[in-house]
Amino acid sequence: MNELAQLNENFTDDFWRHLDKISDNFKDVLKSIASALKELKILSTNLESIIDSIIGVIISLLEISISIAKYFLQKQ
């Protein structure tokens, strides 16, 4: 019976040790996901700024085109 109790104790110790490792690994995974989400937010913000700049350039080009068209229409 003493041998069975020792096996049970060893199993329990191993079980909790492995569970702790799994828990630590899971925490690391969650930290990595959180970090990736922060990076994604930064990239999203940068992309939004780039898109805003492109839209601004397009609007400016349209305004220039309208001014040129008005000039040529007035010249006729």
PDB file of N, CA, C and O in Angstrom, chain B, residues numbered from 101:
ATOM      1  N   MET B 101       0.824  -1.206   0.000  1.00  0.00           N
ATOM      2  CA  MET B 101       0.000   0.000   0.000  1.00  0.00           C
ATOM      3  C   MET B 101       0.861   1.260   0.000  1.00  0.00           C
ATOM      4  O   MET B 101       0.476   2.270  -0.589  1.00  0.00           O
ATOM      5  N   ASN B 102       2.008   1.212   0.647  1.00  0.00           N
ATOM      6  CA  ASN B 102       2.913   2.338   0.695  1.00  0.00           C
ATOM      7  C   ASN B 102       3.417   2.690  -0.705  1.00  0.00           C
ATOM      8  O   ASN B 102       3.592   3.865  -1.030  1.00  0.00           O
ATOM      9  N   GLU B 103       3.647   1.677  -1.521  1.00  0.00           N
ATOM     10  CA  GLU B 103       4.123   1.893  -2.889  1.00  0.00           C
ATOM     11  C   GLU B 103       3.048   2.598  -3.724  1.00  0.00           C
ATOM     12  O   GLU B 103       3.363   3.476  -4.527  1.00  0.00           O
ATOM     13  N   LEU B 104       1.790   2.218  -3.537  1.00  0.00           N
ATOM     14  CA  LEU B 104       0.671   2.849  -4.240  1.00  0.00           C
ATOM     15  C   LEU B 104       0.545   4.320  -3.827  1.00  0.00           C
ATOM     16  O   LEU B 104       0.301   5.183  -4.670  1.00  0.00           O
ATOM     17  N   ALA B 105       0.709   4.598  -2.548  1.00  0.00           N
ATOM     18  CA  ALA B 105       0.639   5.982  -2.059  1.00  0.00           C
ATOM     19  C   ALA B 105       1.772   6.812  -2.662  1.00  0.00           C
ATOM     20  O   ALA B 105       1.572   7.976  -3.009  1.00  0.00           O
ATOM     21  N   GLN B 106       2.963   6.217  -2.789  1.00  0.00           N
ATOM     22  CA  GLN B 106       4.107   6.918  -3.375  1.00  0.00           C
ATOM     23  C   GLN B 106       3.855   7.212  -4.856  1.00  0.00           C
ATOM     24  O   GLN B 106       4.166   8.302  -5.336  1.00  0.00           O
ATOM     25  N   LEU B 107       3.290   6.235  -5.578  1.00  0.00           N
ATOM     26  CA  LEU B 107       2.959   6.443  -6.990  1.00  0.00           C
ATOM     27  C   LEU B 107       1.930   7.562  -7.143  1.00  0.00           C
ATOM     28  O   LEU B 107       2.031   8.406  -8.033  1.00  0.00           O
ATOM     29  N   ASN B 108       0.953   7.546  -6.266  1.00  0.00           N
ATOM     30  CA  ASN B 108      -0.085   8.578  -6.302  1.00  0.00           C
ATOM     31  C   ASN B 108       0.522   9.954  -6.045  1.00  0.00           C
ATOM     32  O   ASN B 108       0.189  10.922  -6.729  1.00  0.00           O
ATOM     33  N   GLU B 109       1.399  10.038  -5.073  1.00  0.00           N
ATOM     34  CA  GLU B 109       2.044  11.308  -4.742  1.00  0.00           C
ATOM     35  C   GLU B 109       2.905  11.795  -5.902  1.00  0.00           C
ATOM     36  O   GLU B 109       2.881  12.978  -6.242  1.00  0.00           O
ATOM     37  N   ASN B 110       3.674  10.878  -6.513  1.00  0.00           N
ATOM     38  CA  ASN B 110       4.510  11.241  -7.663  1.00  0.00           C
ATOM     39  C   ASN B 110       3.648  11.730  -8.829  1.00  0.00           C
ATOM     40  O   ASN B 110       3.965  12.719  -9.489  1.00  0.00           O
ATOM     41  N   PHE B 111       2.543  11.005  -9.063  1.00  0.00           N
ATOM     42  CA  PHE B 111       1.638  11.398 -10.149  1.00  0.00           C
ATOM     43  C   PHE B 111       1.062  12.788  -9.882  1.00  0.00           C
ATOM     44  O   PHE B 111       0.999  13.629 -10.778  1.00  0.00           O
ATOM     45  N   THR B 112       0.644  13.013  -8.641  1.00  0.00           N
ATOM     46  CA  THR B 112       0.052  14.308  -8.280  1.00  0.00           C
ATOM     47  C   THR B 112       1.075  15.424  -8.449  1.00  0.00           C
ATOM     48  O   THR B 112       0.751  16.481  -8.989  1.00  0.00           O
ATOM     49  N   ASP B 113       2.303  15.202  -7.997  1.00  0.00           N
ATOM     50  CA  ASP B 113       3.354  16.206  -8.152  1.00  0.00           C
ATOM     51  C   ASP B 113       3.617  16.496  -9.629  1.00  0.00           C
ATOM     52  O   ASP B 113       3.708  17.654 -10.037  1.00  0.00           O
ATOM     53  N   ASP B 114       3.738  15.430 -10.427  1.00  0.00           N
ATOM     54  CA  ASP B 114       3.965  15.598 -11.868  1.00  0.00           C
ATOM     55  C   ASP B 114       2.798  16.339 -12.521  1.00  0.00           C
ATOM     56  O   ASP B 114       2.986  17.224 -13.355  1.00  0.00           O
ATOM     57  N   PHE B 115       1.586  15.948 -12.115  1.00  0.00           N
ATOM     58  CA  PHE B 115       0.396  16.581 -12.685  1.00  0.00           C
ATOM     59  C   PHE B 115       0.409  18.082 -12.443  1.00  0.00           C
ATOM     60  O   PHE B 115       0.203  18.860 -13.375  1.00  0.00           O
ATOM     61  N   TRP B 116       0.651  18.502 -11.197  1.00  0.00           N
ATOM     62  CA  TRP B 116       0.649  19.929 -10.877  1.00  0.00           C
ATOM     63  C   TRP B 116       1.811  20.658 -11.530  1.00  0.00           C
ATOM     64  O   TRP B 116       1.668  21.816 -11.923  1.00  0.00           O
ATOM     65  N   ARG B 117       2.939  20.013 -11.652  1.00  0.00           N
ATOM     66  CA  ARG B 117       4.103  20.623 -12.307  1.00  0.00           C
ATOM     67  C   ARG B 117       3.785  20.878 -13.788  1.00  0.00           C
ATOM     68  O   ARG B 117       4.077  21.949 -14.319  1.00  0.00           O
ATOM     69  N   HIS B 118       3.182  19.876 -14.447  1.00  0.00           N
ATOM     70  CA  HIS B 118       2.817  20.042 -15.857  1.00  0.00           C
ATOM     71  C   HIS B 118       1.713  21.094 -16.018  1.00  0.00           C
ATOM     72  O   HIS B 118       1.722  21.869 -16.974  1.00  0.00           O
ATOM     73  N   LEU B 119       0.787  21.113 -15.100  1.00  0.00           N
ATOM     74  CA  LEU B 119      -0.283  22.106 -15.151  1.00  0.00           C
ATOM     75  C   LEU B 119       0.280  23.513 -14.990  1.00  0.00           C
ATOM     76  O   LEU B 119      -0.180  24.444 -15.653  1.00  0.00           O
ATOM     77  N   ASP B 120       1.262  23.674 -14.123  1.00  0.00           N
ATOM     78  CA  ASP B 120       1.928  24.977 -13.964  1.00  0.00           C
ATOM     79  C   ASP B 120       2.629  25.387 -15.256  1.00  0.00           C
ATOM     80  O   ASP B 120       2.564  26.549 -15.658  1.00  0.00           O
ATOM     81  N   LYS B 121       3.305  24.427 -15.909  1.00  0.00           N
ATOM     82  CA  LYS B 121       3.979  24.732 -17.174  1.00  0.00           C
ATOM     83  C   LYS B 121       2.965  25.142 -18.239  1.00  0.00           C
ATOM     84  O   LYS B 121       3.188  26.093 -18.989  1.00  0.00           O
ATOM     85  N   ILE B 122       1.851  24.414 -18.297  1.00  0.00           N
ATOM     86  CA  ILE B 122       0.801  24.747 -19.269  1.00  0.00           C
ATOM     87  C   ILE B 122       0.257  26.142 -18.977  1.00  0.00           C
ATOM     88  O   ILE B 122       0.040  26.933 -19.894  1.00  0.00           O
ATOM     89  N   SER B 123       0.041  26.436 -17.718  1.00  0.00           N
ATOM     90  CA  SER B 123      -0.458  27.751 -17.317  1.00  0.00           C
ATOM     91  C   SER B 123       0.523  28.849 -17.718  1.00  0.00           C
ATOM     92  O   SER B 123       0.116  29.886 -18.241  1.00  0.00           O
ATOM     93  N   ASP B 124       1.808  28.625 -17.476  1.00  0.00           N
ATOM     94  CA  ASP B 124       2.831  29.606 -17.850  1.00  0.00           C
ATOM     95  C   ASP B 124       2.853  29.805 -19.367  1.00  0.00           C
ATOM     96  O   ASP B 124       2.938  30.933 -19.853  1.00  0.00           O
ATOM     97  N   ASN B 125       2.776  28.700 -20.108  1.00  0.00           N
ATOM     98  CA  ASN B 125       2.775  28.798 -21.566  1.00  0.00           C
ATOM     99  C   ASN B 125       1.542  29.550 -22.063  1.00  0.00           C
ATOM    100  O   ASN B 125       1.629  30.351 -22.993  1.00  0.00           O
ATOM    101  N   PHE B 126       0.407  29.288 -21.443  1.00  0.00           N
ATOM    102  CA  PHE B 126      -0.825  29.964 -21.829  1.00  0.00           C
ATOM    103  C   PHE B 126      -0.721  31.464 -21.554  1.00  0.00           C
ATOM    104  O   PHE B 126      -1.176  32.279 -22.357  1.00  0.00           O
ATOM    105  N   LYS B 127      -0.124  31.824 -20.423  1.00  0.00           N
ATOM    106  CA  LYS B 127       0.092  33.241 -20.110  1.00  0.00           C
ATOM    107  C   LYS B 127       0.985  33.883 -21.172  1.00  0.00           C
ATOM    108  O   LYS B 127       0.723  35.001 -21.616  1.00  0.00           O
ATOM    109  N   ASP B 128       2.040  33.171 -21.577  1.00  0.00           N
ATOM    110  CA  ASP B 128       2.939  33.695 -22.614  1.00  0.00           C
ATOM    111  C   ASP B 128       2.191  33.904 -23.929  1.00  0.00           C
ATOM    112  O   ASP B 128       2.392  34.905 -24.617  1.00  0.00           O
ATOM    113  N   VAL B 129       1.329  32.950 -24.268  1.00  0.00           N
ATOM    114  CA  VAL B 129       0.541  33.068 -25.497  1.00  0.00           C
ATOM    115  C   VAL B 129      -0.374  34.290 -25.410  1.00  0.00           C
ATOM    116  O   VAL B 129      -0.476  35.056 -26.368  1.00  0.00           O
ATOM    117  N   LEU B 130      -1.033  34.473 -24.280  1.00  0.00           N
ATOM    118  CA  LEU B 130      -1.916  35.627 -24.118  1.00  0.00           C
ATOM    119  C   LEU B 130      -1.140  36.941 -24.199  1.00  0.00           C
ATOM    120  O   LEU B 130      -1.617  37.909 -24.790  1.00  0.00           O
ATOM    121  N   LYS B 131       0.053  36.976 -23.607  1.00  0.00           N
ATOM    122  CA  LYS B 131       0.883  38.175 -23.697  1.00  0.00           C
ATOM    123  C   LYS B 131       1.275  38.450 -25.146  1.00  0.00           C
ATOM    124  O   LYS B 131       1.276  39.600 -25.586  1.00  0.00           O
ATOM    125  N   SER B 132       1.605  37.397 -25.881  1.00  0.00           N
ATOM    126  CA  SER B 132       1.973  37.557 -27.290  1.00  0.00           C
ATOM    127  C   SER B 132       0.795  38.070 -28.104  1.00  0.00           C
ATOM    128  O   SER B 132       0.960  38.928 -28.972  1.00  0.00           O
ATOM    129  N   ILE B 133      -0.386  37.549 -27.825  1.00  0.00           N
ATOM    130  CA  ILE B 133      -1.586  38.011 -28.531  1.00  0.00           C
ATOM    131  C   ILE B 133      -1.849  39.486 -28.218  1.00  0.00           C
ATOM    132  O   ILE B 133      -2.165  40.269 -29.115  1.00  0.00           O
ATOM    133  N   ALA B 134      -1.719  39.855 -26.959  1.00  0.00           N
ATOM    134  CA  ALA B 134      -1.925  41.258 -26.568  1.00  0.00           C
ATOM    135  C   ALA B 134      -0.920  42.171 -27.266  1.00  0.00           C
ATOM    136  O   ALA B 134      -1.274  43.255 -27.730  1.00  0.00           O
ATOM    137  N   SER B 135       0.318  41.733 -27.338  1.00  0.00           N
ATOM    138  CA  SER B 135       1.352  42.512 -28.014  1.00  0.00           C
ATOM    139  C   SER B 135       1.031  42.649 -29.503  1.00  0.00           C
ATOM    140  O   SER B 135       1.163  43.730 -30.077  1.00  0.00           O
ATOM    141  N   ALA B 136       0.615  41.557 -30.113  1.00  0.00           N
ATOM    142  CA  ALA B 136       0.272  41.587 -31.540  1.00  0.00           C
ATOM    143  C   ALA B 136      -0.905  42.523 -31.790  1.00  0.00           C
ATOM    144  O   ALA B 136      -0.927  43.243 -32.788  1.00  0.00           O
ATOM    145  N   LEU B 137      -1.884  42.515 -30.887  1.00  0.00           N
ATOM    146  CA  LEU B 137      -3.040  43.408 -31.042  1.00  0.00           C
ATOM    147  C   LEU B 137      -2.623  44.873 -30.920  1.00  0.00           C
ATOM    148  O   LEU B 137      -3.147  45.730 -31.632  1.00  0.00           O
ATOM    149  N   LYS B 138      -1.676  45.164 -30.015  1.00  0.00           N
ATOM    150  CA  LYS B 138      -1.171  46.534 -29.888  1.00  0.00           C
ATOM    151  C   LYS B 138      -0.480  46.967 -31.184  1.00  0.00           C
ATOM    152  O   LYS B 138      -0.685  48.081 -31.668  1.00  0.00           O
ATOM    153  N   GLU B 139       0.338  46.071 -31.734  1.00  0.00           N
ATOM    154  CA  GLU B 139       1.028  46.369 -32.993  1.00  0.00           C
ATOM    155  C   GLU B 139       0.023  46.578 -34.125  1.00  0.00           C
ATOM    156  O   GLU B 139       0.182  47.471 -34.956  1.00  0.00           O
ATOM    157  N   LEU B 140      -1.003  45.746 -34.141  1.00  0.00           N
ATOM    158  CA  LEU B 140      -2.045  45.867 -35.163  1.00  0.00           C
ATOM    159  C   LEU B 140      -2.763  47.202 -35.048  1.00  0.00           C
ATOM    160  O   LEU B 140      -3.104  47.821 -36.056  1.00  0.00           O
ATOM    161  N   LYS B 141      -2.993  47.644 -33.813  1.00  0.00           N
ATOM    162  CA  LYS B 141      -3.637  48.948 -33.599  1.00  0.00           C
ATOM    163  C   LYS B 141      -2.751  50.060 -34.137  1.00  0.00           C
ATOM    164  O   LYS B 141      -3.238  50.985 -34.788  1.00  0.00           O
ATOM    165  N   ILE B 142      -1.450  49.974 -33.868  1.00  0.00           N
ATOM    166  CA  ILE B 142      -0.503  50.980 -34.366  1.00  0.00           C
ATOM    167  C   ILE B 142      -0.502  50.979 -35.893  1.00  0.00           C
ATOM    168  O   ILE B 142      -0.546  52.039 -36.517  1.00  0.00           O
ATOM    169  N   LEU B 143      -0.450  49.781 -36.499  1.00  0.00           N
ATOM    170  CA  LEU B 143      -0.462  49.689 -37.953  1.00  0.00           C
ATOM    171  C   LEU B 143      -1.757  50.246 -38.527  1.00  0.00           C
ATOM    172  O   LEU B 143      -1.755  50.916 -39.560  1.00  0.00           O
ATOM    173  N   SER B 144      -2.846  49.965 -37.855  1.00  0.00           N
ATOM    174  CA  SER B 144      -4.149  50.465 -38.304  1.00  0.00           C
ATOM    175  C   SER B 144      -4.181  51.991 -38.271  1.00  0.00           C
ATOM    176  O   SER B 144      -4.678  52.631 -39.198  1.00  0.00           O
ATOM    177  N   THR B 145      -3.650  52.558 -37.204  1.00  0.00           N
ATOM    178  CA  THR B 145      -3.605  54.019 -37.084  1.00  0.00           C
ATOM    179  C   THR B 145      -2.730  54.610 -38.185  1.00  0.00           C
ATOM    180  O   THR B 145      -3.089  55.615 -38.798  1.00  0.00           O
ATOM    181  N   ASN B 146      -1.583  53.984 -38.432  1.00  0.00           N
ATOM    182  CA  ASN B 146      -0.689  54.467 -39.488  1.00  0.00           C
ATOM    183  C   ASN B 146      -1.354  54.343 -40.855  1.00  0.00           C
ATOM    184  O   ASN B 146      -1.235  55.242 -41.688  1.00  0.00           O
ATOM    185  N   LEU B 147      -2.039  53.253 -41.084  1.00  0.00           N
ATOM    186  CA  LEU B 147      -2.731  53.050 -42.358  1.00  0.00           C
ATOM    187  C   LEU B 147      -3.825  54.092 -42.544  1.00  0.00           C
ATOM    188  O   LEU B 147      -4.028  54.604 -43.645  1.00  0.00           O
ATOM    189  N   GLU B 148      -4.524  54.399 -41.464  1.00  0.00           N
ATOM    190  CA  GLU B 148      -5.566  55.427 -41.517  1.00  0.00           C
ATOM    191  C   GLU B 148      -4.960  56.777 -41.903  1.00  0.00           C
ATOM    192  O   GLU B 148      -5.537  57.517 -42.700  1.00  0.00           O
ATOM    193  N   SER B 149      -3.803  57.092 -41.338  1.00  0.00           N
ATOM    194  CA  SER B 149      -3.126  58.352 -41.662  1.00  0.00           C
ATOM    195  C   SER B 149      -2.699  58.374 -43.128  1.00  0.00           C
ATOM    196  O   SER B 149      -2.840  59.392 -43.806  1.00  0.00           O
ATOM    197  N   ILE B 150      -2.184  57.262 -43.605  1.00  0.00           N
ATOM    198  CA  ILE B 150      -1.762  57.174 -45.009  1.00  0.00           C
ATOM    199  C   ILE B 150      -2.963  57.362 -45.934  1.00  0.00           C
ATOM    200  O   ILE B 150      -2.884  58.096 -46.920  1.00  0.00           O
ATOM    201  N   ILE B 151      -4.065  56.703 -45.616  1.00  0.00           N
ATOM    202  CA  ILE B 151      -5.277  56.830 -46.437  1.00  0.00           C
ATOM    203  C   ILE B 151      -5.779  58.272 -46.424  1.00  0.00           C
ATOM    204  O   ILE B 151      -6.167  58.803 -47.464  1.00  0.00           O
ATOM    205  N   ASP B 152      -5.772  58.908 -45.250  1.00  0.00           N
ATOM    206  CA  ASP B 152      -6.181  60.310 -45.161  1.00  0.00           C
ATOM    207  C   ASP B 152      -5.298  61.197 -46.041  1.00  0.00           C
ATOM    208  O   ASP B 152      -5.788  62.105 -46.712  1.00  0.00           O
ATOM    209  N   SER B 153      -3.991  60.924 -46.030  1.00  0.00           N
ATOM    210  CA  SER B 153      -3.063  61.705 -46.856  1.00  0.00           C
ATOM    211  C   SER B 153      -3.348  61.494 -48.339  1.00  0.00           C
ATOM    212  O   SER B 153      -3.349  62.451 -49.113  1.00  0.00           O
ATOM    213  N   ILE B 154      -3.587  60.256 -48.735  1.00  0.00           N
ATOM    214  CA  ILE B 154      -3.881  59.952 -50.142  1.00  0.00           C
ATOM    215  C   ILE B 154      -5.172  60.662 -50.566  1.00  0.00           C
ATOM    216  O   ILE B 154      -5.242  61.234 -51.654  1.00  0.00           O
ATOM    217  N   ILE B 155      -6.180  60.621 -49.712  1.00  0.00           N
ATOM    218  CA  ILE B 155      -7.447  61.304 -50.020  1.00  0.00           C
ATOM    219  C   ILE B 155      -7.210  62.808 -50.163  1.00  0.00           C
ATOM    220  O   ILE B 155      -7.767  63.449 -51.054  1.00  0.00           O
ATOM    221  N   GLY B 156      -6.377  63.365 -49.278  1.00  0.00           N
ATOM    222  CA  GLY B 156      -6.043  64.790 -49.370  1.00  0.00           C
ATOM    223  C   GLY B 156      -5.364  65.126 -50.687  1.00  0.00           C
ATOM    224  O   GLY B 156      -5.674  66.147 -51.300  1.00  0.00           O
ATOM    225  N   VAL B 157      -4.441  64.279 -51.130  1.00  0.00           N
ATOM    226  CA  VAL B 157      -3.745  64.497 -52.403  1.00  0.00           C
ATOM    227  C   VAL B 157      -4.739  64.425 -53.561  1.00  0.00           C
ATOM    228  O   VAL B 157      -4.701  65.252 -54.472  1.00  0.00           O
ATOM    229  N   ILE B 158      -5.625  63.436 -53.519  1.00  0.00           N
ATOM    230  CA  ILE B 158      -6.618  63.288 -54.587  1.00  0.00           C
ATOM    231  C   ILE B 158      -7.525  64.523 -54.647  1.00  0.00           C
ATOM    232  O   ILE B 158      -7.820  65.030 -55.729  1.00  0.00           O
ATOM    233  N   ILE B 159      -7.961  64.999 -53.488  1.00  0.00           N
ATOM    234  CA  ILE B 159      -8.808  66.198 -53.456  1.00  0.00           C
ATOM    235  C   ILE B 159      -8.047  67.403 -54.025  1.00  0.00           C
ATOM    236  O   ILE B 159      -8.605  68.192 -54.788  1.00  0.00           O
ATOM    237  N   SER B 160      -6.785  67.536 -53.651  1.00  0.00           N
ATOM    238  CA  SER B 160      -5.981  68.647 -54.170  1.00  0.00           C
ATOM    239  C   SER B 160      -5.844  68.544 -55.687  1.00  0.00           C
ATOM    240  O   SER B 160      -5.962  69.548 -56.389  1.00  0.00           O
ATOM    241  N   LEU B 161      -5.598  67.342 -56.194  1.00  0.00           N
ATOM    242  CA  LEU B 161      -5.485  67.164 -57.644  1.00  0.00           C
ATOM    243  C   LEU B 161      -6.797  67.497 -58.345  1.00  0.00           C
ATOM    244  O   LEU B 161      -6.797  68.089 -59.424  1.00  0.00           O
ATOM    245  N   LEU B 162      -7.915  67.116 -57.730  1.00  0.00           N
ATOM    246  CA  LEU B 162      -9.218  67.456 -58.312  1.00  0.00           C
ATOM    247  C   LEU B 162      -9.434  68.962 -58.329  1.00  0.00           C
ATOM    248  O   LEU B 162      -9.942  69.512 -59.306  1.00  0.00           O
ATOM    249  N   GLU B 163      -9.046  69.625 -57.250  1.00  0.00           N
ATOM    250  CA  GLU B 163      -9.192  71.087 -57.191  1.00  0.00           C
ATOM    251  C   GLU B 163      -8.327  71.761 -58.252  1.00  0.00           C
ATOM    252  O   GLU B 163      -8.759  72.721 -58.891  1.00  0.00           O
ATOM    253  N   ILE B 164      -7.117  71.263 -58.438  1.00  0.00           N
ATOM    254  CA  ILE B 164      -6.226  71.809 -59.477  1.00  0.00           C
ATOM    255  C   ILE B 164      -6.840  71.585 -60.852  1.00  0.00           C
ATOM    256  O   ILE B 164      -6.839  72.481 -61.696  1.00  0.00           O
ATOM    257  N   SER B 165      -7.371  70.369 -61.072  1.00  0.00           N
ATOM    258  CA  SER B 165      -7.995  70.065 -62.366  1.00  0.00           C
ATOM    259  C   SER B 165      -9.186  70.973 -62.627  1.00  0.00           C
ATOM    260  O   SER B 165      -9.373  71.444 -63.749  1.00  0.00           O
ATOM    261  N   ILE B 166      -9.985  71.220 -61.612  1.00  0.00           N
ATOM    262  CA  ILE B 166     -11.142  72.119 -61.765  1.00  0.00           C
ATOM    263  C   ILE B 166     -10.667  73.530 -62.077  1.00  0.00           C
ATOM    264  O   ILE B 166     -11.253  74.202 -62.926  1.00  0.00           O
ATOM    265  N   SER B 167      -9.622  73.986 -61.412  1.00  0.00           N
ATOM    266  CA  SER B 167      -9.088  75.335 -61.670  1.00  0.00           C
ATOM    267  C   SER B 167      -8.574  75.436 -63.105  1.00  0.00           C
ATOM    268  O   SER B 167      -8.813  76.436 -63.781  1.00  0.00           O
ATOM    269  N   ILE B 168      -7.879  74.420 -63.564  1.00  0.00           N
ATOM    270  CA  ILE B 168      -7.366  74.421 -64.942  1.00  0.00           C
ATOM    271  C   ILE B 168      -8.527  74.420 -65.933  1.00  0.00           C
ATOM    272  O   ILE B 168      -8.506  75.143 -66.929  1.00  0.00           O
ATOM    273  N   ALA B 169      -9.541  73.600 -65.648  1.00  0.00           N
ATOM    274  CA  ALA B 169     -10.707  73.546 -66.538  1.00  0.00           C
ATOM    275  C   ALA B 169     -11.411  74.895 -66.576  1.00  0.00           C
ATOM    276  O   ALA B 169     -11.809  75.343 -67.652  1.00  0.00           O
ATOM    277  N   LYS B 170     -11.578  75.558 -65.428  1.00  0.00           N
ATOM    278  CA  LYS B 170     -12.204  76.889 -65.384  1.00  0.00           C
ATOM    279  C   LYS B 170     -11.387  77.897 -66.189  1.00  0.00           C
ATOM    280  O   LYS B 170     -11.944  78.727 -66.908  1.00  0.00           O
ATOM    281  N   TYR B 171     -10.073  77.819 -66.063  1.00  0.00           N
ATOM    282  CA  TYR B 171      -9.191  78.746 -66.797  1.00  0.00           C
ATOM    283  C   TYR B 171      -9.409  78.607 -68.295  1.00  0.00           C
ATOM    284  O   TYR B 171      -9.567  79.601 -69.004  1.00  0.00           O
ATOM    285  N   PHE B 172      -9.417  77.343 -68.780  1.00  0.00           N
ATOM    286  CA  PHE B 172      -9.575  77.133 -70.212  1.00  0.00           C
ATOM    287  C   PHE B 172     -10.982  77.473 -70.683  1.00  0.00           C
ATOM    288  O   PHE B 172     -11.163  77.921 -71.816  1.00  0.00           O
ATOM    289  N   LEU B 173     -11.984  77.265 -69.824  1.00  0.00           N
ATOM    290  CA  LEU B 173     -13.348  77.626 -70.197  1.00  0.00           C
ATOM    291  C   LEU B 173     -13.510  79.145 -70.283  1.00  0.00           C
ATOM    292  O   LEU B 173     -14.218  79.641 -71.158  1.00  0.00           O
ATOM    293  N   GLN B 174     -12.862  79.882 -69.387  1.00  0.00           N
ATOM    294  CA  GLN B 174     -12.945  81.345 -69.410  1.00  0.00           C
ATOM    295  C   GLN B 174     -12.181  81.922 -70.598  1.00  0.00           C
ATOM    296  O   GLN B 174     -12.532  82.986 -71.108  1.00  0.00           O
ATOM    297  N   LYS B 175     -11.139  81.222 -71.039  1.00  0.00           N
ATOM    298  CA  LYS B 175     -10.308  81.686 -72.135  1.00  0.00           C
ATOM    299  C   LYS B 175     -11.049  81.592 -73.464  1.00  0.00           C
ATOM    300  O   LYS B 175     -10.752  82.339 -74.397  1.00  0.00           O
ATOM    301  N   GLN B 176     -12.003  80.687 -73.551  1.00  0.00           N
ATOM    302  CA  GLN B 176     -12.710  80.488 -74.824  1.00  0.00           C
ATOM    303  C   GLN B 176     -13.681  81.535 -75.068  1.00  0.00           C
ATOM    304  O   GLN B 176     -14.362  81.519 -76.093  1.00  0.00           O
TER     305      GLN B 176
END
